[in-house]
């Protein structure tokens, strides 16, 4: 009986990873409150599904068409005398710092774990930035799986104790 629960939870997890307004936490809470399904199985399935969805996003950014050609291309110069030019340059600088931080294991792993467990910064954005960075796919996958599993299992245990 738990196999179909796991399959449904994984499917819902994949959907909630890719579609931002589909809430995985609400699914786990609903399962725990109703008692119709095993909350730990549902939480584990959601965690696996979310990991699959976020890794798919990560890989979609990493292997999108033309990405390798764009890495070596220099950006167009901007006019720093205009407000728009300064805005564009600040965004470029911020993007470079974020990509460098996610590529570094001292920052990439803790940020991904924190994002997967707490939700700040949003895991959706971390998956996209991580895909554009030099972060290893295995490291990203394990970080998301550990963080999401802890988040959803603790949530399921908390609601089932009530």
N, C-alpha and C positions, 0 to 999 in steps of 0.2 A: 504494500500500500504506500510505503514511503517513497517508492521510485517515481510514481507519477507526481507526487508532491514536489520532489526534487526537480523533475523536468519542468513543471509549471513555474517553479521559482526561478530556475535558471533562465527560462524564456522571458519572464517578467524582468529579471535583472538585466538582461541584454537590452531590452526595450527601454528600461529606465536609465541605462547608461548613455544611450544615444539621444533619447528624447528628454530634454531637461524637465518638462512639467509632469512626467510620470514619476511618482514618488515611491521609491523603494522602502523608505522608512514607514510610510503609511501601510504598505503591504505587510511588513513584518509586524507592525502594531495590530493591524486587523486580524492577522492570523493568530497572534497571541491572545487577543481579547475574545475572539469567538471560540477558540479552542478546537475548531474544526480540523485543523492540521497541526502537525508537530512543529512548534515554533523554531526549534533548533535546526531541523531539516530545512525549513523555509528560509531561515537566516543564512544557512550555509549555501543553499542554492542561489539566493539573491547575491551573496558575496561572489560566488563563482561567475554568475551571469554578468554582474557589474564589471568584474575583472575582464571577462571576454570582450565586453562592449568597449571598455576604455582602452584595452590593448588594440582593438580594431581601429579606434580613432587614432591612437598613437602611430600605428603602422600606416594608416591612410595619409597622415601628414608626412611621415618619413618617406614613403615611396610614391608620392603623388607625381604625376607626369611633369617633367621639366624641372624637378627640384634640384637635381644634380647640376644642371646647367645654370640655375640661378644662384647657387652657392658661390661661384667664382665671379659672377658679374658684379661690378662696382655700381653702387646706387648713383642715381642722377644727383648732381650737385644742387643744393638749394640756396636761395638767397636769404642769408641770415639777417638782412636789413628789414625784412617783412615779418609780420606776426605769423603768417602761415609758414614761412620758411623756418622760423625758430621752433614752431610747434612740430613740424615734420622732423627736424633734427633731434628734438627732445625725445620724440617717439622712437626714432632709430636708436638713440643711445640707450633708452630704457629696454628696448627689445634685445639689444646686444648684451646688456648686463643680465637680463633674465635667461637668455640662452646660455651664457657662460656659467651662470649659477647652477642651472639644471644639468649642465654637462659635468660639473664638478661633483664627485661623490660625497664630499663633505656637506654639500648643500642639497643636491638633487634627491638623495635618498631620504633625508629627514623631511624635506618639504613634501615629497610624495607621500610618505607615511602620515604626516600631519594632515595633509589634505584628504587622504583616504579615511582617516579615523575621525577627524573633527569636522572636516568640510570647509576649512579656511586655510589656504585659498581654495576656491572651488576646484574640484577634481576635474571637471570638464575642461577648464582652462589649462590645468597642469598637464593633462593628457595631450593637449594640442601643442603646448610649449615643449613638453618632453619629446614629442615626436620630431620637432624641428631641431632639438638639441643633439648632442653626441651621447646622451644617456643610453646605456645598453637596454635592449628590449627585455632581457631576463630580469634585470634589476628592477625595471619599472613594473613588470608583471608581478614579481614577488612582493614588492612594496605595496602595490594596490591590493593584492590578495590578502596580505597580513592585516593591513589597515581596515579594509572593508569587512573582513571576517570578524575582527575584534569588535568593530562598531555594531554590526548587525546581531552578533551572538549576544553581546551585552544588552542590547535593546530587547532581544527576544527573552532573555533570562529575566530582565527587569519587569517586563509586562506580564510574563507568565507567572511571576511570583505574586501578583496582585490577586 
